[in-house]
Amino acid sequence: MFGIGDFARHGRVSIRMLRHYDALGLLRPAAVDPVTGYRSYEAGQLSQLNRIVALKNLGFTLQQVRTVLDDEVDVAQLRGMLRLRLAELQAQVAADAARLAQVEARLRTIEREGSMISDEVIVKEIPAVRVAELTAVAASYEPEHIGPAIQPLYEELMARLSRAGVPVVDAPIAYYEDASDGGIIVHATAPVAVEPDAKYDFAVVDIPALSRAAAIVHHGDMANVVPTGQALAQWIDANGYRSTGYGREVYLDCPPELDKWVTELQVPIEHL
């Protein structure tokens, strides 16, 4: 038997927390001295304490912890629950990191206000190109919605092209259009040199030419594309043009390190 102080040290928790767990009925002492009120615990109760702490640290409320413990889940079930919760927390961390990256991108845009980038923009004609493509609908045109939609599309597209024995002949291109439900249709494409055929589990289409497009190169993660895209928009406005649709993204270089990506943004334009 351990006194409450010794048990707290072995369990790496505070005495105050053990008293709290006792009050909630989560972890009762093995014995309580009727005269002094001193609590005593058995070594075997460390397993119960470990369950409480693990569930609590993974974000479960103490009421939820009590429900789990009352159901007498076994170790395998508990491990499954902890893995599920861990995956949820990891997804939340990733979402928070992406949100912070968006804030940083917006701040960089604000810092660049008033500066011109005329030497970085070129106006050119974009020829038509035949591509294999897969599509999905994103909730909005914000990077936080486009990224999760387009990344799985490209993984699946490249896998299907490989299975079909169809080589990619140039840099992948993404383009966008409005969906009827208010979302954005995301087209993940890769240039190919084949004819459309029903045997393929992907579409083969021709992206039309653009007679005039303003283009700029974005360096780095596409999650941080907002400053580059808005700089291009400022150039278009300042030079007597207007955009006539969503821009295209040509992925010129896509190494594993996202901060080393090189992407050309191409926005269709016309004179005012």
N, C-alpha and C positions, 0 to 999 in steps of 0.2 A: 504493500500500500504506500502511496505517496501523499504527503501533505499537498495542499493546493499550490504552494510556492514551487515545490519540486516538480509537480506535474506540469505546471505552466512552463517551467524551464525546459523540461523534456519535450513538451509539445510546441515550443517556440511561440507561445501566445502569452498575453498578459493575464494576470490574476483577475483584473476587472472584467476581461472578456469571458473568462471561465464562469464568473459569477453571473454574467449576463446570460450565457448559455443555460445555466442552471435555472434562472428565473423564467426563461422561455420554454423550459422543458426539453431543450435540445440535448443536453449532456448533464445528467444528474450525477452528483458524487456517488461513489460506491457506498459511502457511509458518512454520516454526520454525527459528531459527538453531541449527545443530547445536553450536555452541560455547557461546553464551550462554544458549540456551533461550528467547530472546525470541520472543514470538508476534507475527505480523503478519497483518493482515486486509485483504481487498479491499472496496471500496465496495459491490460487488454483494452482499456477505454481509449487508448491513443488512436486506435483504428477508427473509432467513431469521430474523434476530434479531427483526424486527418480528412475524413469525408466532409465534415462541416466546413473546414477551412478551404478545402479545394473548391467546393461548390460556391462558397461565399466569394472567393477571389476571382472566380469566373463570372461573377455578376449576378448570381442568384440572390434573391432577397432571403432573409432568414425564414420567412414564412414558407417560401418555396423550398428551402433546404429542409425544413421540418416535414413538408409533404413528401419529399423524396425519401427521407429517412424512415418515415412512417410506412412507406410502401415496401420497405425492406428490399431495396434493389440490391442485386448481387454485384460483384466486382466487374463482371463483363458489361452489365447494363450501365453501371456508373461510368466505366471507361468510355462507353459509347456516348453517353450524355456529355461527358467532359470534352470529348473530341468534337462533338457537334457545337458546343458552346465556344470552344476554342476557334473553330472555323468561323463562327459568327463574329467573334471579336477581331480575328485577323481581317475579315472583310471590312469591318468598321474602321480598323486602323488604315487599311488601304484607301477607303473612301475619304477618311479625314485627311490623309496625305494628299490625295488628289484635289481635295477642296482647298487645302493650303497652297498647292501649286497654282491653282486657278487665281487665288488672291494675289500671289506673287506676280503672276502674269499680268493681272489688271494693274498692279502697282507699277510695273515696268512700262505699261502703256501710258499711264498717267505721267511718269517721269519723262517720257519721250514727247509729250505734247508740245507742239510748237516747232519741233525739229522736222526737217524735210529729208527725204531719202531718194531724191531723184536719180542718183547714180546707181541705186540698187534695183530699179524697176526698168523693165524693157517691155515694149509693145511688139507683139509678133503675131503671125498667123499660125494657127494650130491645125495641122492636117487631121483628117478623119483617121480613125484607127479601129481595127477589128480586135475585139477582146472576148475572153471568156469571163462570165460574171456570175456572182451570187448576190442576192439582195436581202435586206432586212429593213425593218422600220424602227427608227430611234424616236424617243419621246420628243426630242428637240434638237436644235443645231448646236447646242452647247457641247464643248469638248467632253464634259463628264458623261454625256449621253452617247455621243458619237463613238468614242473610244471603245466602250464595252460592246457596242453593236458591230463595229467593223473588224475588230481584232479576231473574233471567232470566225467571221466570214472568210477572212484571208487564210486562216489556218485550214478551214474546210476546203476552200477553193484550191489551194495548192495541193492538198491531199488528193482531191478528185482529179486534178490535171495529171498528177503523177500516175494514178491508177489507169487513166485513159491513155497514157503515153503521149500527152500533148505538151510540148515544151513552151515555156514562156519566152517570148522573143524580144521583150523590151521591158522598161520599168513599169511596175504596176501603177494603175490610175484609179483614184476614187472620185466619184461624182455623186451629186445629190439632187433630189427634187422633192417638192412638197407632196405629202401624202394626204389622202382625202379626209383622214381623221385628225388633221392638224399636226401630225408628226412629220418626220423626215424619212424619205426612202433613201437608204444608203446602198450605193452600188460599189461593191468591191470587185475590181476587174484586173485582168492581166492580159496584155497583148499576146495574141496567138496568130498562127498562120494556117487555120483550118476553116472548113466550111461548116455552117450550122448542121447539126445532125441529131436526130432524135435519140441516138444511142448514148449521147453524153448526158450525164447528170448535172450539167451546168448549162447556162445559156451562152450562145455565141452571137454577139451583136456588134454592130458598127456604131461607135461613138461619133457623132457628126463633127465636122470641122468647125472651127471658130475663125471667122474672117479677121477678127482683131481681139486680142486678149492682152491684158496687163499681167505681167508675171514677175514674181519675186521669189527668191530662195529663202526658205526657212531652215535654220540650223537648230537641231535639238528635238526634244520630245514634242510630239504633236499635241500633247495635253497643254503645252505652253504656246500654242500657235496664235493666240489672240493678239498679242502686240504686233506680230508680223502682219496678220490679216488686216488689222486696223490701220497700220502704217500704209499698206497698199491702198486701202479705201481712201485715206487722206490724199494720197498721190493722185488717184483717179479723179477725185473732186477738184483738186487744185489745178489739174491740167485740162479741164474742160471736157471730161468724159463722164459717163455714168455707167454703172454696171447693169447688165441685162439678165443676170441670173446667178445661180450659185457658182462658186468657183470649183475648179478641179484641183486635185492634189496628185502630183506625180512623184512617186517615192523613188528618188534617184539613188539613194544609198541607205540601206536599212540594217546596220550591224546589230548585234545583240544589245549593245549599250544604247538605250533610247536617246541619251543626250548627244549621241554622235550621228543621229539621223540627218539626212539632207533631203529636203522636200521642196519641190517647186509648186507654188500656188499660182494658178492660172484663172483669172477672172475675166469673163467675156465683157467687152465694153463697146460703147458707141459714142460718137460725138454728141454733145448737147445741141 
